Amino acid sequence: MADNNWQLQPGVQIAPEAAAEVAKIACALKSLSVYAGLVIEREDCPADLQKIVDDGVKAIGKIFVW
């Protein structure tokens, strides 16, 4: 079994295999959050991009401990 670099929030019940797949998505979303933060500083960036990314990171935060 591979080492996990993530931990579920207390009370979250999810199968280990599913949690591992969701963790991959969460990692990608966190990377997107960093990227979006850099892009937001540019004037030609869509105004709603940061809100969309922030909402996704908030949702993942309900599942995983960062």
Secondary structure, DSSP 4 states (H G I P E B T S, - for coil): -PPPS-EEPTT----HHHHHHHHHHHHHHHHHHHHHHHHHTSTTS-TTHHHHHHHHHHHHHTTEE-
